[in-house]
Amino acid sequence: MSESEEIEINKGDFVLIDYIGRIKDTGKIFALTNEEIAKKEKMHRDDGIYGPELVVVGERWVVEGLDDSLLTLKVGEQDAIVEIPPEKAFGGRDPSRVKTVPIREFRKRDLKPQAGMTFRYKGSLATVQSASGGRVRLDLNHPLAGKVLSYEVTVLRKIEDMTEKIKELMKRRLSTLSETIEIDVQEDKVSIKIPKEMFFAEGIQFAKSGIAGDIHKFFEDITLVEFLEVYERS
C-alpha cells in the first residue's frame, strides 16, 4: 500500500486488528490474536478464540490507550508499537485491594490456595499472594494493574459493507459462527437466517438478544431485527 493509498481511521469505524500485547518491563505476552504465534510462543489454548479482532473505534472494546492509538494509525500499517501507561490500561495498583481471608473460605469450596493461583472472589479476579498459618493473602487488583503495556498492532482493514459489519458483530457474541448464515439488510429491517446447526447452540437466545442490541446501537435506520429458523422437509 503506497503512502497516497493509506486509509485513515476515525471514531466509529469498524476495523479488524491483529495484535500482541506485552508487559513492557518483562516482555511477557499477555494477549494475542494470531494462532500461529500462540503456538510458537507455547501459549496456544484449545479453547482459545483466535483471528483478527473487531474494534469499533471509540467503544472501548480494547483498553483505552490502544483504542485511542488506533486514531493515529493507518489501515495496513504493519506492527506499529504502542506503549500504554497504567492509567490508560488497567489502572494503578490499589493497596486497599489486598485482603487477608481465613483459609476456611477456600475449604468450603474444596480449593487448596497456593501462591500464584487465580480465581473469582466476590465478583473480582483474585491472585493468591501467599497461604500459610490458616490465612490467605489475596490481591484483588487486576493482574496487569500498575503495568506499562506495549502492543504490537496491525490494522488489517476497515469494514465498509453493512452486512459484513453485522457478521463481525455476531462473531463477538457467538464463539462459532456458521459460514452459511444469511443476512438480509433492507431499508429499516435486518433478517438473519439461522442455519440448522446453530438452532441449539449454547447461549444462542442470549446471543441473539445481544446481537439485536448491537445492530440497533450502530445502525440508526434499523428499527427491526428478526431471526429466522427455517425447518425444511427432509
C-alpha positions as CSV (number, residue, x, y, z in Angstrom):
1,M,0.0,0.0,0.0
2,S,1.6,3.3,-1.1
3,E,1.5,6.4,1.1
4,S,-1.1,8.0,-1.1
5,E,-3.4,5.0,-0.6
6,E,-3.2,5.0,3.2
7,I,-6.6,4.9,4.8
8,E,-7.2,7.0,7.9
9,I,-9.1,5.6,10.9
10,N,-11.8,7.7,12.6
11,K,-14.0,7.3,15.6
12,G,-16.9,4.9,14.9
13,D,-15.0,3.0,12.2
14,F,-15.2,-0.8,12.2
15,V,-11.7,-2.1,11.9
16,L,-10.1,-5.6,12.2
17,I,-6.8,-5.7,14.0
18,D,-4.1,-8.2,14.9
19,Y,-2.1,-7.5,18.0
20,I,0.4,-8.9,20.5
21,G,0.2,-7.4,24.0
22,R,3.2,-7.5,26.2
23,I,4.2,-6.2,29.7
24,K,6.8,-3.6,28.8
25,D,9.2,-4.3,31.7
26,T,9.4,-8.1,31.2
27,G,8.3,-8.6,27.5
28,K,5.9,-11.2,28.7
29,I,2.9,-11.7,26.4
30,F,-0.5,-11.5,28.0
31,A,-2.7,-11.4,24.9
32,L,-2.5,-12.1,21.2
33,T,-4.8,-12.7,18.2
34,N,-2.7,-14.8,15.9
35,E,-3.0,-18.6,16.4
36,E,0.4,-19.4,14.8
37,I,2.2,-17.0,17.1
38,A,0.3,-18.5,20.1
39,K,1.7,-21.9,19.1
40,K,5.2,-20.6,18.6
41,E,5.1,-18.9,22.0
42,K,3.7,-22.1,23.6
43,M,0.6,-20.1,24.7
44,H,-1.9,-21.9,22.5
45,R,-5.2,-23.0,24.1
46,D,-7.5,-25.5,22.5
47,D,-10.5,-23.4,23.8
48,G,-8.9,-20.1,22.7
49,I,-10.5,-17.9,20.1
50,Y,-8.0,-16.7,17.5
51,G,-8.2,-14.4,14.5
52,P,-8.4,-10.7,13.7
53,E,-10.4,-8.8,16.4
54,L,-13.2,-6.4,15.6
55,V,-12.9,-3.0,17.2
56,V,-15.5,-0.2,16.7
57,V,-13.1,2.7,17.4
58,G,-14.1,4.7,20.5
59,E,-16.2,2.0,22.0
60,R,-13.5,0.9,24.5
61,W,-13.7,-2.8,23.4
62,V,-9.9,-2.8,23.9
63,V,-8.1,-0.8,26.6
64,E,-8.4,2.9,26.4
65,G,-4.8,3.6,25.3
66,L,-5.0,1.1,22.5
67,D,-8.4,2.3,21.4
68,D,-7.2,5.9,21.2
69,S,-4.0,4.9,19.4
70,L,-6.0,3.5,16.5
71,L,-6.8,7.1,15.5
72,T,-3.1,7.7,14.9
73,L,-2.6,4.6,12.7
74,K,-3.4,3.8,9.1
75,V,-5.1,0.8,7.6
76,G,-2.4,-1.6,6.5
77,E,0.3,-0.2,8.8
78,Q,2.3,-3.2,10.0
79,D,3.4,-4.0,13.6
80,A,3.0,-0.5,15.0
81,I,4.3,-0.3,18.5
82,V,2.1,1.4,21.0
83,E,3.1,1.9,24.7
84,I,0.3,2.4,27.2
85,P,0.7,3.7,30.7
86,P,-1.4,2.1,33.5
87,E,-3.9,4.9,33.7
88,K,-4.9,4.2,30.1
89,A,-4.8,0.4,30.6
90,F,-5.8,-1.4,33.8
91,G,-5.2,1.4,36.2
92,G,-2.7,1.7,39.1
93,R,-2.3,-0.7,42.0
94,D,-4.6,-0.1,44.9
95,P,-3.1,-1.4,48.2
96,S,-6.6,-1.5,49.8
97,R,-7.5,-4.3,47.4
98,V,-5.0,-6.6,49.1
99,K,-7.0,-8.7,51.6
100,T,-6.3,-11.4,54.1
101,V,-9.0,-14.0,54.5
102,P,-9.4,-17.2,56.5
103,I,-8.4,-20.4,54.7
104,R,-11.7,-22.0,55.7
105,E,-13.4,-19.9,53.0
106,F,-11.5,-21.9,50.4
107,R,-12.1,-25.2,52.1
108,K,-15.8,-24.6,51.8
109,R,-15.2,-24.6,48.0
110,D,-12.8,-27.5,48.0
111,L,-10.0,-25.2,47.0
112,K,-6.4,-25.5,48.1
113,P,-4.9,-22.0,47.7
114,Q,-1.3,-21.7,46.5
115,A,0.8,-18.7,45.6
116,G,0.1,-17.6,42.0
117,M,-3.4,-19.2,41.8
118,T,-6.1,-17.0,40.3
119,F,-9.9,-17.4,40.7
120,R,-13.0,-15.3,41.1
121,Y,-13.6,-14.0,44.6
122,K,-16.7,-12.0,45.4
123,G,-17.0,-10.9,41.8
124,S,-13.4,-9.9,41.3
125,L,-10.4,-11.7,39.8
126,A,-8.1,-12.6,42.7
127,T,-4.5,-13.7,42.8
128,V,-3.1,-15.6,45.8
129,Q,0.0,-13.9,47.1
130,S,0.6,-16.3,50.0
131,A,-1.2,-19.1,52.0
132,S,0.1,-20.0,55.4
133,G,-1.0,-20.2,59.1
134,G,-4.6,-20.6,58.2
135,R,-4.7,-17.3,56.3
136,V,-4.6,-16.5,52.7
137,R,-3.4,-13.1,51.3
138,L,-5.3,-12.1,48.2
139,D,-4.6,-9.4,45.6
140,L,-7.8,-8.2,44.1
141,N,-6.1,-5.8,41.7
142,H,-6.2,-6.7,38.1
143,P,-3.1,-8.8,37.3
144,L,-2.0,-6.0,34.9
145,A,-2.7,-3.1,37.2
146,G,0.3,-0.8,37.5
147,K,1.9,-2.2,34.4
148,V,3.1,-0.3,31.3
149,L,1.9,-2.2,28.3
150,S,3.3,-2.5,24.9
151,Y,1.1,-3.5,21.9
152,E,2.4,-4.5,18.5
153,V,-0.6,-3.7,16.3
154,T,-1.5,-4.2,12.7
155,V,-4.8,-2.7,11.4
156,L,-5.7,-5.2,8.7
157,R,-8.6,-3.4,7.2
158,K,-11.6,-1.1,7.6
159,I,-15.1,-2.7,7.1
160,E,-17.4,-0.6,5.0
161,D,-20.1,-3.2,4.0
162,M,-23.0,-3.2,6.4
163,T,-23.7,-6.9,6.0
164,E,-20.1,-7.7,6.9
165,K,-20.2,-5.3,9.8
166,I,-23.2,-7.3,11.2
167,K,-21.5,-10.6,10.6
168,E,-18.4,-9.4,12.6
169,L,-20.7,-8.1,15.4
170,M,-22.3,-11.6,15.5
171,K,-18.8,-13.2,15.9
172,R,-18.3,-11.2,19.1
173,R,-21.4,-12.9,20.6
174,L,-21.1,-16.4,19.2
175,S,-17.8,-18.3,19.6
176,T,-18.6,-20.3,16.4
177,L,-20.5,-18.6,13.6
178,S,-21.6,-20.8,10.7
179,E,-20.4,-19.6,7.2
180,T,-23.8,-20.5,5.9
181,I,-25.6,-17.8,7.9
182,E,-27.7,-15.5,5.7
183,I,-28.1,-11.8,6.5
184,D,-30.6,-9.7,4.5
185,V,-30.4,-5.9,5.0
186,Q,-33.5,-3.9,3.9
187,E,-34.2,-0.2,4.5
188,D,-35.2,-0.5,8.1
189,K,-35.0,-4.2,8.8
190,V,-32.3,-6.9,9.2
191,S,-33.3,-10.5,8.7
192,I,-30.9,-13.2,9.9
193,K,-31.5,-16.7,8.8
194,I,-30.0,-19.1,11.4
195,P,-28.7,-22.4,9.9
196,K,-29.9,-25.6,11.5
197,E,-26.6,-26.5,13.1
198,M,-26.9,-23.3,15.3
199,F,-30.5,-23.8,16.5
200,F,-29.5,-25.3,19.8
201,A,-26.0,-23.7,20.2
202,E,-25.2,-22.9,23.9
203,G,-26.4,-19.4,24.8
204,I,-28.0,-18.8,21.4
205,Q,-31.0,-16.9,22.8
206,F,-28.8,-14.6,25.0
207,A,-26.6,-14.1,22.0
208,K,-29.5,-13.1,19.7
209,S,-30.6,-10.5,22.2
210,G,-27.1,-9.0,22.3
211,I,-26.8,-9.1,18.5
212,A,-30.1,-7.2,18.1
213,G,-29.0,-4.6,20.6
214,D,-25.7,-4.1,18.8
215,I,-27.5,-3.7,15.4
216,H,-29.9,-1.1,16.9
217,K,-27.0,0.7,18.5
218,F,-24.7,1.0,15.5
219,F,-27.3,1.3,12.7
220,E,-29.8,4.0,13.5
221,D,-32.0,3.4,10.5
222,I,-32.7,-0.2,11.5
223,T,-35.9,-0.5,13.6
224,L,-36.5,-4.3,13.4
225,V,-34.2,-7.2,13.7
226,E,-35.6,-10.7,13.1
227,F,-34.0,-14.1,13.4
228,L,-35.4,-16.9,11.1
229,E,-35.2,-20.6,11.9
230,V,-36.2,-22.5,8.8
231,Y,-37.2,-26.1,9.0
232,E,-37.2,-27.8,5.6
233,R,-38.8,-31.1,4.8
234,S,-36.1,-33.8,4.9
